[in-house]
Amino acid sequence: MCGIVGYIGKRDVAPLLLEGLQRLEYRGYDSAGIVITGKAAAGKPGALKMVKAKGRVRELEAKVPKRFAGTTGIAHTRWATHGAPSDENAHPHMDAENKVAVVHNGIIDNASELRAKLTADGVVFLSETDTEVLVHLIARAQAETLEEKVREALRHVEGTYGVAVLHADFNDRIVVARNGSPVVLGIGEKEMFVASDVAALVAHTRQVVTLDDGEMATLKADDFRTYTTEGSTTTATPTTVEWEAESYDMGGHDTYMHKEISEQADAVDRVLRGRIDDRFSTVHLGGLNLDAREARGVRRIKILGCGTSYHAGQIGAQLIEELARIPADAEPASEFRYRNPVVDPDTLYVAVSQSGETYDVLAAVQELKRKGARVLGVVNVVGSAIAREADGGTYVHAGPEVCVVSTKCFTNTVVAFALLALHLGRIRDLSVADGKRIIDGLRRLPEQISEILANEDEIKRLAAEYADAKSMMFIGRVRGYPVAREASLKLKEVSYIHAEAYPASELKHGPLALIEPAMPTVAIVPDDDLLEKNRAAMEEIKARSGRILAVAHQVQEKADHTIVVPKNENELDPILMGIPLQLFAYHTALAMGRDIDKPRNLAKSVTVE
């Protein structure tokens, strides 16, 4: 969740690290810090120089002295876990002699126990963080090399980490390690980079190595090597990042969220490109590693995700049941991994994650693999941990998503599930005619998304009318319910308006008690076989003087306002009905003056529990 950047080479390091932090600020933005190795004096090692600041990267940049020269350094932007945001709790952390500096993503589970032991040995802690424990463990290690010192310290640590370490006595290297939190090496020409996300690297190199859990690396200016935490050498082959630096720019938009909402027509076209097989009215998903015989043997599908990915999985489960006639359901990965689930050999598990690094999902995948289950991944980031751990899967090709709240990746993930459902359906019992019907619907999506986005001014006007609400209700039935859940989450995340989502059929079982003029309801009303049922739910709300904003395929008389979206095939309608509600959340937040790309208390790529 936090952002790590490191560099070793010949260039002035501070500007490079600050630039990298700005590109990673979506991963954490309550404090930031930078430490560099200064030039060595005659017969003495170079001293470490550090600057830290509570707040955004711009606050750190303002504190960095003009004379802050060095060619090696590490930096960090934080999302608080242990200790409130403050200068003292900001990373990097250093030991008492200012020789060792560490930046760390993740959580050290036994930090309290280790802190108590170190305090009893006379160590004085300057922060409330778990990370400072690791600094002192490294500083006190008796090993002769930095690699061995880090390895010795990590033997005492329980939990997750992505770490980068500098040591004044070993100023020709950076040592990094990974366990449950991403670490990516950037391979340059006589210079090396390290980061928690390729976003910090692509402006300088597209050749990267992604560490596996239990793996470490030593970076020098002209070389790198990888090895396990036990000391065994590993083989690392650089791969080429498909995204370019320009993909992370704002592209003339005021916010990344607006840019990413606006990119959805192109993004959906990208996930469809090259995958449709008109001859057999199906799709090619070569990365599944699941042949037709194995697909026909699947008796159940369980989809695991968190937050927005979980909601995409709910729509995906419905698509799979409707098109492939395989029982399917979605569950939060964080709940699944702790409830001692029955792992059935005939069940296909699908792990969903935008970053491919979401810790709860990754941990569930690892547990499933340990129990012999087959796991597919549906992720956006090529080469991410879940993509590597899974038996197969598909990439959603949404492109980089920088805003903390997910929009285009959600849409592309649902489209990817539609492709998976069509693929499985055509292997089983879905007819050629229905396959062609779904393919035609998929091909219409980009143009229909553009049509919805062209109505932004009207959605903006409606958002202004509802921005005074303290709480909102979102309702939908069957296909519309996951759309309501995701729309409710978007509004909460970006505007901080309290919102709840319910199946429309559940209104009469309790939630109707909340309905009053001050609590508007957003109703998802597709033109399908449940249209009259949804209209009946709106009647119940109007009878209690509730305001209604409908998202529908035709104007709804019982609604105070209707956002009309184009009609597609019934199964694919949820993909389109969520998009105007992304804009609705965006413009509501804008009207309220919220920090849209960096909502409070949240961060992208959740790599802690």
Phi, psi and omega in degrees: 000322175281170181245133177243137173222139175214155181211142170218128183177220181245349183280160175296120195280326188302311179299324179296317181292319179295320177298316179297320178298320179297324179287338181257005188297337177295343181275347181173136189207035176259344174194165181206159180200164183213140174225138181230159176267118179283171180292143181283139172274172182301119177074005181232147177288160178290138179280154175272135179241132188228144172224134179223156180204138169291144177107202185279173180299329180296328176293321177295314182301323180292336182268345181290124181296155177296323175267091181218058189275146177173163181239004177222136179189166175226153183212167189203140168239132198252146166239113195297134167239299179258111178093140181292160176301128179194166175300319184293323183275350178294149173271158001288163173245147183231159178279179185295331181267004180056037178258327184248133176231138183225137164245146191211132166250145179114193181223129174271108188294326182260029182299321182297317179296315180294322179297319180297318179295317180293321178297319178297334178272005175100003179287134177256121181269141181255351182225174176263004189280157172287332184298325183298333175302315182296321179303311183290327176297318179294316182297327184269354181296140185269359182296161185270332181252159179295321179302316181289325177297314180295317180298317179297317180295319183293338177296335181272350190264134171244133180134202182246148178200147159232117187231151170229136189232133169246149176220129183300330181278350180228061191277012176260012186205160167238132176252132182232158179210154181225137167206094177087358179222131193295141173223124182236130176266138175251124187260112180249189178268103184057034174201149181228148180235159169218146180202166174271354183204140181297343179305327181280350188252329195294342176288344185240329178202149175247006176266116186227156171233126179259122180289148172269164174301140181080014183244147178235169176209150171246125179253126168240169186301325185245013185193162170211156173216150180239152183196166180276167176293347175269352176105354181284137179291139176243161179258126182238119178250118180299145174242163182261127178288132183281338182271145179257167183302325182296337180295339182263000178279163184280344172060037177085356178271159180284334181219158174293325181300316180294318178301314186287326172298318184290341182273002193290328178297315178293322181296318179293320176301323182292320182288337178274333190301128175077004184252345185273133179245097183290331183300317182249012179052048180217196179224157175261123174230074189297335184281359182291331184054043183222105183281174187298321180297316179294321180296321180289340179275353180288127181255344181200151177234130178243124182253131183238130178199179178227142176060233181301322179295325176296317179295320176299321178295326177297317177294320179299320179297319178296318179299317181295317179295318184289317187267324183257348181057040173250128177305130184214145173210164179241150183213144173300129182299327182295330177278317183303315188288346182252357186257017178052060185288154172282122180260109187265130180297339179269003179262134174263126181258137181236120180260129185242129179198130177299309184282336188075008182234001183306119193297316181299321180288316180299317179296322177295319178300314182296322177292319178296318179296322178299328182267008174086014181281156172269129185233130171256150176248138171239099188224167181259330188263117180295135177078007180289169187300315181293322177299324181282326183283329186287159178286337180181189178156197181216142175271147184266349172053041178280344188083173182300138176238113187263320178303140181302317180277135185272135177231291183293330180289324175301311182298313181294327178296318178295320177297320177298323176293325176297321177295316179297317180296319178295317179301311180293322180297318181288334173290330184262256192239007180287130185288162175301318181297317179291325176299315178297320179299316180293319178299316178300321178294318178299319181293334179282343188303310183303316180294321180291325176297317178299322178296319178295315182295332178292345180266020186300321182299320179292319178296320177300318179297319179293321179300320179297328180288331184257359185292346180274356182291140175271338181204150180221150176252140175238131182227152175191160178245137173051257181297330183278342185292313176298329176297317178298319180296315180292320179295321176298316179298317180301315181297317178299310186301316194258336181251341184070014171283131177296134181214144177230148177241137179222151165300137182303328180292342182272354181307313186287352180261026176145305186299338178301337178298338182272345188289129175199170182303331183279353181241096181288158176238134171259121184250128176268115191231077177289153180274077181226198185288354178254013183303312183292326176297317179294323177295324178296321178296321177294325176301317180299320181290315181296327179296342180249022174064028178275146174276145183229130167249116182260143168247113193210173178269353175208156181301133180259119185298327183280350180270148174288325177217150177229130168264114183269127178244153180293149181273136172238199173292148183308317184294331185263353182304323181302330180300318183279328187287340178280337188293315178297334179281339168295313178296323179298315178297317181300310185285333172296314179297321179297318179296334181266000177075028181282158174275093196293316183284340184228070180297149186299145173069001184244161175208157179282158173055080187279098185256019172234165179284000000 
